[in-house]
Amino acid sequence: MPHALSRFGRRRSLQAGAVLAVVLGLLAWWLKPLGERAPSGSLTFSTGVPTGVYQRYGERLEDALARDMPRVSIRLRTSEGSQQNLARVAAGEADFTIATADAVATYLRAGKPGAERLRGCVRLYDDYVQLVVPRGAGIESVADLRGKRVGVGQEGSGVRLVADRLMTAAGIDPTGGVTAVSAGIDTMPDRLVDGEIDAFFWSGGLPTGAVQALSERFAIRLVPLDDALIAKVQAAGGSTRYYRSAVMPADAYLDAQQGESIATVAVANLLVTTDRTDPAMTEAFTRTVINSRDRIGREVHAAQLVDLRTAIYTDPLDVHEGAKRYYRSVKP
């Protein structure tokens, strides 16, 4: 009898195991489309200038992606900024990138090549426009830049776009009213210290490492960008609606701000891809961006501001199907 019961028990165990396997198989099929596997292959992520927040964020995100997607080879590619990033992704030269919402809207409105293929994945953190001058300079507003040598960002950058708009709103022709110096955040601080430029614009997350380092070795000041100026920028219409009034907290750059908050302009950053990108790859990429927020944020402060509650709002871009899958999977 014990032997018969043992055989009966084994048979019941096998049956239970078979049922469990079927249930798990059905659950896996329900959660992931039939035949879809973990993403594999390679992807290129277009970032920004070497010392900017885009690049620093990209470097930390690369590590997180490597852990989460071990079958994917990831390549980072530096760039001049948002405008060049969008052109690369639209042309298929990169798979993912970061760009400001105003740069995206400008690209779409201009009907540039591949614009209709662009898709959003995540609304990331905000960029803050920073107009940096030596502390003793008599520059109190954008209007005071007239006749000065001004670093305006590289040709393909988002800062170039907003710098031109701010100067225009202040009554300065950005092509003739100043000596515009095309340079990125990797060289503008040294040029300011060496007296080669009188001021420079930067648009990035807070704090930007290059500006922070500059403030610790050279006396600088941040020029306020007030509501009246921003209203004039917004009056131009179109993609300028993505700018909003903001305040840089007093502790963003302690040495430069000396305890004062600074009025400025903010614009959202978006994680961008195209409709060519595999949904499984996009879903996994989006998941890593959200899940790695706190870990990356310990080194790149701006990453802490990525918020699942607002991440899906990638206006002016439609959300990629793969990103939609992720947001559906975490919906309460």
Kinemage of the C-alpha trace (Angstrom):
@kinemage 1
@onewidth
@group {chain A} dominant
@subgroup {mainchain}
@vectorlist {calphas} color= white
{ca met a 1} P 0.000 0.000 0.000
{ca pro a 2} L 2.718 2.610 0.814
{ca his a 3} L 4.265 1.845 -2.544
{ca ala a 4} L 0.921 2.460 -4.318
{ca leu a 5} L 0.437 5.733 -2.438
{ca ser a 6} L 3.942 6.795 -3.414
{ca arg a 7} L 3.178 6.176 -7.079
{ca phe a 8} L -0.111 8.055 -6.707
{ca gly a 9} L 1.691 10.983 -5.083
{ca arg a 10} L 4.281 11.133 -7.832
{ca arg a 11} L 1.537 11.095 -10.474
{ca arg a 12} L -0.307 13.927 -8.708
{ca ser a 13} L 2.930 15.910 -8.477
{ca leu a 14} L 3.607 15.465 -12.167
{ca gln a 15} L 0.070 16.534 -13.015
{ca ala a 16} L 0.330 19.591 -10.798
{ca gly a 17} L 3.671 20.482 -12.385
{ca ala a 18} L 2.199 20.161 -15.865
{ca val a 19} L -0.728 22.429 -14.951
{ca leu a 20} L 1.639 25.014 -13.461
{ca ala a 21} L 3.783 24.965 -16.606
{ca val a 22} L 0.713 25.577 -18.777
{ca val a 23} L -0.450 28.449 -16.556
{ca leu a 24} L 2.986 30.084 -16.597
{ca gly a 25} L 3.199 29.641 -20.343
{ca leu a 26} L -0.189 31.279 -20.857
{ca leu a 27} L 0.791 34.118 -18.522
{ca ala a 28} L 4.033 34.704 -20.418
{ca trp a 29} L 2.110 34.686 -23.701
{ca trp a 30} L -0.362 37.240 -22.315
{ca leu a 31} L 2.342 39.549 -21.030
{ca lys a 32} L 4.504 39.402 -24.150
{ca pro a 33} L 3.391 38.947 -27.769
{ca leu a 34} L 3.938 35.430 -29.145
{ca gly a 35} L 7.419 34.914 -30.527
{ca glu a 36} L 8.853 38.130 -29.081
{ca arg a 37} L 12.193 37.698 -27.368
{ca ala a 38} L 14.381 39.863 -25.175
{ca pro a 39} L 15.913 42.650 -27.315
{ca ser a 40} L 19.223 41.900 -28.980
{ca gly a 41} L 21.486 43.533 -31.519
{ca ser a 42} L 23.002 46.990 -31.294
{ca leu a 43} L 21.854 50.545 -30.708
{ca thr a 44} L 23.413 53.991 -30.949
{ca phe a 45} L 22.532 56.687 -28.428
{ca ser a 46} L 23.351 60.244 -29.547
{ca thr a 47} L 24.125 62.389 -26.476
{ca gly a 48} L 25.777 65.817 -26.376
{ca val a 49} L 29.024 67.677 -25.771
{ca pro a 50} L 31.557 65.803 -23.600
{ca thr a 51} L 31.071 67.861 -20.417
{ca gly a 52} L 27.325 68.455 -20.747
{ca val a 53} L 24.476 66.776 -18.873
{ca tyr a 54} L 23.325 64.783 -21.929
{ca gln a 55} L 26.686 63.020 -22.125
{ca arg a 56} L 27.032 62.454 -18.384
{ca tyr a 57} L 23.487 61.090 -18.253
{ca gly a 58} L 24.171 58.908 -21.289
{ca glu a 59} L 27.276 57.396 -19.714
{ca arg a 60} L 25.394 56.349 -16.578
{ca leu a 61} L 22.414 55.150 -18.583
{ca glu a 62} L 24.743 53.042 -20.747
{ca asp a 63} L 25.769 51.075 -17.647
{ca ala a 64} L 22.150 50.529 -16.634
{ca leu a 65} L 21.167 49.443 -20.150
{ca ala a 66} L 24.056 46.981 -20.264
{ca arg a 67} L 22.735 45.325 -17.088
{ca asp a 68} L 19.115 45.277 -18.223
{ca met a 69} L 19.708 44.363 -21.873
{ca pro a 70} L 22.793 42.106 -21.870
{ca arg a 71} L 22.203 40.970 -25.462
{ca val a 72} L 22.325 44.536 -26.808
{ca ser a 73} L 25.556 46.291 -27.779
{ca ile a 74} L 25.303 50.003 -26.887
{ca arg a 75} L 27.282 52.813 -28.488
{ca leu a 76} L 27.295 56.411 -27.229
{ca arg a 77} L 27.966 59.153 -29.758
{ca thr a 78} L 28.677 62.724 -28.679
{ca ser a 79} L 26.989 65.578 -30.542
{ca glu a 80} L 26.555 69.338 -30.674
{ca gly a 81} L 23.146 69.008 -29.009
{ca ser a 82} L 19.411 68.758 -29.645
{ca gln a 83} L 19.224 69.840 -33.267
{ca gln a 84} L 22.007 67.536 -34.416
{ca asn a 85} L 20.590 64.737 -32.277
{ca leu a 86} L 17.217 64.943 -34.010
{ca ala a 87} L 18.780 64.976 -37.465
{ca arg a 88} L 20.796 61.854 -36.612
{ca val a 89} L 17.837 59.888 -35.294
{ca ala a 90} L 15.570 60.953 -38.160
{ca ala a 91} L 18.234 59.853 -40.672
{ca gly a 92} L 18.778 56.490 -38.972
{ca glu a 93} L 22.287 57.402 -37.806
{ca ala a 94} L 21.230 56.895 -34.172
{ca asp a 95} L 18.430 54.921 -32.531
{ca phe a 96} L 17.751 57.002 -29.427
{ca thr a 97} L 18.610 60.512 -28.325
{ca ile a 98} L 17.681 63.387 -26.031
{ca ala a 99} L 16.358 66.697 -27.337
{ca thr a 100} L 14.505 69.681 -25.936
{ca ala a 101} L 10.798 69.985 -26.731
{ca asp a 102} L 11.282 73.333 -28.504
{ca ala a 103} L 13.951 71.825 -30.769
{ca val a 104} L 11.639 68.907 -31.562
{ca ala a 105} L 8.751 71.254 -32.376
{ca thr a 106} L 10.997 73.390 -34.587
{ca tyr a 107} L 12.195 70.284 -36.447
{ca leu a 108} L 8.596 69.147 -37.014
{ca arg a 109} L 7.331 72.566 -38.121
{ca ala a 110} L 10.188 72.898 -40.605
{ca gly a 111} L 9.262 69.527 -42.122
{ca lys a 112} L 12.876 68.405 -42.037
{ca pro a 113} L 13.821 64.968 -43.406
{ca gly a 114} L 12.374 62.129 -41.358
{ca ala a 115} L 10.372 64.418 -39.084
{ca glu a 116} L 7.213 62.349 -39.513
{ca arg a 117} L 9.021 59.261 -38.181
{ca leu a 118} L 10.049 60.764 -34.830
{ca arg a 119} L 8.448 59.300 -31.709
{ca gly a 120} L 8.701 60.070 -28.006
{ca cys a 121} L 9.565 57.627 -25.222
{ca val a 122} L 9.958 59.621 -22.010
{ca arg a 123} L 9.589 63.166 -20.839
{ca leu a 124} L 12.811 63.479 -18.849
{ca tyr a 125} L 13.985 66.496 -16.831
{ca asp a 126} L 13.875 70.233 -17.592
{ca asp a 127} L 16.747 72.253 -19.026
{ca tyr a 128} L 17.338 75.701 -17.493
{ca val a 129} L 18.773 78.502 -19.612
{ca gln a 130} L 21.871 79.976 -17.979
{ca leu a 131} L 23.414 83.275 -19.090
{ca val a 132} L 26.866 83.319 -17.499
{ca val a 133} L 29.027 86.450 -17.151
{ca pro a 134} L 32.052 87.487 -15.048
{ca arg a 135} L 30.880 88.796 -11.685
{ca gly a 136} L 32.269 92.277 -12.304
{ca ala a 137} L 30.803 92.639 -15.800
{ca gly a 138} L 28.218 95.365 -16.307
{ca ile a 139} L 25.763 92.948 -17.909
{ca glu a 140} L 22.449 92.952 -16.063
{ca ser a 141} L 20.116 91.776 -18.831
{ca val a 142} L 20.141 90.158 -22.269
{ca ala a 143} L 19.825 93.647 -23.803
{ca asp a 144} L 23.242 94.501 -22.320
{ca leu a 145} L 24.866 91.906 -24.587
{ca arg a 146} L 24.700 94.277 -27.543
{ca gly a 147} L 28.170 94.640 -29.054
{ca lys a 148} L 29.609 91.893 -26.824
{ca arg a 149} L 31.344 88.626 -27.696
{ca val a 150} L 28.830 85.965 -26.745
{ca gly a 151} L 29.122 82.184 -26.666
{ca val a 152} L 25.874 80.935 -28.178
{ca gly a 153} L 26.387 77.184 -28.366
{ca gln a 154} L 27.240 75.089 -31.359
{ca glu a 155} L 25.273 75.239 -34.585
{ca gly a 156} L 23.441 71.983 -33.922
{ca ser a 157} L 22.606 72.666 -30.287
{ca gly a 158} L 19.384 73.501 -28.496
{ca val a 159} L 21.082 76.364 -26.663
{ca arg a 160} L 21.786 78.054 -30.008
{ca leu a 161} L 18.069 78.003 -30.732
{ca val a 162} L 17.003 79.574 -27.442
{ca ala a 163} L 19.930 82.043 -27.324
{ca asp a 164} L 18.954 83.470 -30.709
{ca arg a 165} L 15.325 83.772 -29.613
{ca leu a 166} L 16.191 85.498 -26.342
{ca met a 167} L 18.449 88.031 -28.051
{ca thr a 168} L 15.833 88.712 -30.714
{ca ala a 169} L 13.212 89.289 -28.005
{ca ala a 170} L 15.613 91.723 -26.325
{ca gly a 171} L 15.930 93.704 -29.559
{ca ile a 172} L 19.339 92.354 -30.591
{ca asp a 173} L 20.023 90.869 -34.001
{ca pro a 174} L 21.788 87.570 -33.101
{ca thr a 175} L 23.735 87.661 -36.373
{ca gly a 176} L 24.909 91.276 -36.199
{ca gly a 177} L 24.129 92.809 -32.825
{ca val a 178} L 26.716 90.646 -31.061
{ca thr a 179} L 29.855 88.804 -32.039
{ca ala a 180} L 28.393 85.316 -31.864
{ca val a 181} L 30.944 82.662 -30.910
{ca ser a 182} L 29.944 79.153 -31.916
{ca ala a 183} L 31.180 76.976 -29.050
{ca gly a 184} L 29.898 74.367 -26.630
{ca ile a 185} L 29.960 74.033 -22.864
{ca asp a 186} L 33.193 72.061 -23.196
{ca thr a 187} L 35.119 75.212 -24.242
{ca met a 188} L 33.025 78.262 -23.270
{ca pro a 189} L 34.075 78.368 -19.590
{ca asp a 190} L 37.781 78.539 -20.473
{ca arg a 191} L 37.082 81.182 -23.111
{ca leu a 192} L 35.295 83.294 -20.522
{ca val a 193} L 38.196 82.961 -18.081
{ca asp a 194} L 40.711 83.839 -20.810
{ca gly a 195} L 38.734 86.932 -21.838
{ca glu a 196} L 37.949 85.601 -25.315
{ca ile a 197} L 34.203 86.033 -24.732
{ca asp a 198} L 32.220 88.384 -22.489
{ca ala a 199} L 29.330 86.032 -21.747
{ca phe a 200} L 27.866 82.708 -22.748
{ca phe a 201} L 24.503 81.010 -22.923
{ca trp a 202} L 23.977 77.467 -21.735
{ca ser a 203} L 20.850 75.337 -21.489
{ca gly a 204} L 21.087 72.245 -19.327
{ca gly a 205} L 20.037 70.401 -16.223
{ca leu a 206} L 20.939 71.726 -12.782
{ca pro a 207} L 23.656 71.786 -11.849
{ca thr a 208} L 25.716 71.463 -15.017
{ca gly a 209} L 29.144 70.190 -14.042
{ca ala a 210} L 31.083 72.553 -16.317
{ca val a 211} L 29.309 75.629 -14.903
{ca gln a 212} L 29.733 74.337 -11.364
{ca ala a 213} L 33.468 73.825 -11.881
{ca leu a 214} L 33.787 77.291 -13.440
{ca ser a 215} L 32.034 78.930 -10.477
{ca glu a 216} L 34.524 77.319 -8.085
{ca arg a 217} L 37.596 78.725 -9.845
{ca phe a 218} L 36.386 82.004 -11.339
{ca ala a 219} L 33.982 84.671 -10.092
{ca ile a 220} L 30.858 84.441 -12.246
{ca arg a 221} L 27.269 85.625 -12.057
{ca leu a 222} L 24.026 84.363 -13.629
{ca val a 223} L 21.987 87.040 -15.397
{ca pro a 224} L 18.213 86.890 -14.708
{ca leu a 225} L 15.848 86.194 -17.609
{ca asp a 226} L 12.637 87.819 -16.428
{ca asp a 227} L 8.982 87.142 -17.224
{ca ala a 228} L 8.698 90.167 -19.533
{ca leu a 229} L 11.473 88.824 -21.760
{ca ile a 230} L 10.002 85.336 -21.785
{ca ala a 231} L 6.595 86.757 -22.743
{ca lys a 232} L 8.215 88.424 -25.758
{ca val a 233} L 9.828 85.141 -26.762
{ca gln a 234} L 6.517 83.302 -26.453
{ca ala a 235} L 4.745 85.981 -28.496
{ca ala a 236} L 6.602 84.703 -31.571
{ca gly a 237} L 4.363 81.606 -31.421
{ca gly a 238} L 5.111 78.172 -32.807
{ca ser a 239} L 7.623 76.129 -30.853
{ca thr a 240} L 8.214 78.957 -28.352
{ca arg a 241} L 5.174 77.738 -26.414
{ca tyr a 242} L 7.410 75.044 -24.937
{ca tyr a 243} L 9.338 77.662 -22.944
{ca arg a 244} L 8.116 78.517 -19.469
{ca ser a 245} L 9.175 80.832 -16.700
{ca ala a 246} L 11.187 79.107 -13.998
{ca val a 247} L 13.474 79.811 -11.075
{ca met a 248} L 16.919 78.377 -10.512
{ca pro a 249} L 17.078 77.549 -6.797
{ca ala a 250} L 19.613 79.485 -4.748
{ca asp a 251} L 21.718 76.401 -4.146
{ca ala a 252} L 22.065 75.372 -7.796
{ca tyr a 253} L 25.448 77.135 -7.980
{ca leu a 254} L 26.324 78.333 -4.480
{ca asp a 255} L 29.417 80.339 -5.410
{ca ala a 256} L 27.836 82.026 -8.427
{ca gln a 257} L 24.422 82.818 -6.958
{ca gln a 258} L 25.523 83.788 -3.451
{ca gly a 259} L 22.234 82.775 -1.915
{ca glu a 260} L 19.949 84.282 -4.560
{ca ser a 261} L 17.455 82.433 -6.731
{ca ile a 262} L 17.535 83.404 -10.418
{ca ala a 263} L 14.604 83.901 -12.803
{ca thr a 264} L 15.098 82.014 -16.032
{ca val a 265} L 13.561 79.942 -18.850
{ca ala a 266} L 12.956 76.198 -18.659
{ca val a 267} L 12.139 73.655 -21.376
{ca ala a 268} L 11.501 69.919 -21.123
{ca asn a 269} L 13.862 67.271 -22.462
{ca leu a 270} L 12.469 64.260 -24.301
{ca leu a 271} L 13.874 60.805 -24.988
{ca val a 272} L 13.350 60.425 -28.738
{ca thr a 273} L 13.431 57.542 -31.203
{ca thr a 274} L 11.622 56.737 -34.477
{ca asp a 275} L 8.901 54.370 -35.638
{ca arg a 276} L 11.688 52.203 -37.104
{ca thr a 277} L 12.854 51.133 -33.656
{ca asp a 278} L 11.732 47.691 -32.501
{ca pro a 279} L 8.923 47.902 -29.888
{ca ala a 280} L 10.639 45.378 -27.594
{ca met a 281} L 13.838 47.436 -27.669
{ca thr a 282} L 11.928 50.656 -26.969
{ca glu a 283} L 9.932 49.091 -24.143
{ca ala a 284} L 13.109 47.802 -22.478
{ca phe a 285} L 14.915 51.131 -22.967
{ca thr a 286} L 11.996 53.045 -21.465
{ca arg a 287} L 11.823 50.695 -18.487
{ca thr a 288} L 15.527 51.163 -17.776
{ca val a 289} L 15.250 54.953 -17.931
{ca ile a 290} L 12.494 54.948 -15.321
{ca asn a 291} L 13.948 52.244 -13.079
{ca ser a 292} L 17.458 53.714 -13.038
{ca arg a 293} L 16.332 57.204 -12.031
{ca asp a 294} L 17.487 57.088 -8.426
{ca arg a 295} L 20.741 55.275 -9.118
{ca ile a 296} L 21.785 57.671 -11.896
{ca gly a 297} L 20.409 60.643 -9.965
{ca arg a 298} L 23.011 60.178 -7.255
{ca glu a 299} L 25.639 61.236 -9.810
{ca val a 300} L 23.602 63.294 -12.310
{ca his a 301} L 21.160 65.344 -10.238
{ca ala a 302} L 18.838 66.136 -13.156
{ca ala a 303} L 17.989 62.439 -13.524
{ca gln a 304} L 16.211 62.530 -10.154
{ca leu a 305} L 13.520 64.665 -11.762
{ca val a 306} L 12.331 61.946 -14.149
{ca asp a 307} L 8.779 61.230 -12.969
{ca leu a 308} L 6.679 58.232 -14.012
{ca arg a 309} L 3.509 60.307 -13.583
{ca thr a 310} L 4.538 62.763 -16.320
{ca ala a 311} L 6.941 60.622 -18.372
{ca ile a 312} L 4.318 59.680 -20.957
{ca tyr a 313} L 3.651 63.319 -21.912
{ca thr a 314} L 6.084 63.614 -24.829
{ca asp a 315} L 4.321 66.477 -26.647
{ca pro a 316} L 4.903 67.402 -29.484
{ca leu a 317} L 5.698 63.769 -30.358
{ca asp a 318} L 3.402 60.758 -30.358
{ca val a 319} L 4.475 58.067 -27.922
{ca his a 320} L 6.264 55.082 -29.485
{ca glu a 321} L 4.314 51.811 -29.346
{ca gly a 322} L 7.045 50.130 -27.294
{ca ala a 323} L 6.956 52.925 -24.713
{ca lys a 324} L 3.155 52.614 -24.566
{ca arg a 325} L 3.575 48.939 -23.709
{ca tyr a 326} L 5.771 49.878 -20.777
{ca tyr a 327} L 3.362 52.507 -19.445
{ca arg a 328} L 0.455 50.050 -19.736
{ca ser a 329} L 2.454 47.464 -17.804
{ca val a 330} L 2.945 49.788 -14.819
{ca lys a 331} L -0.489 51.402 -14.831
{ca pro a 332} L -2.157 50.900 -11.439
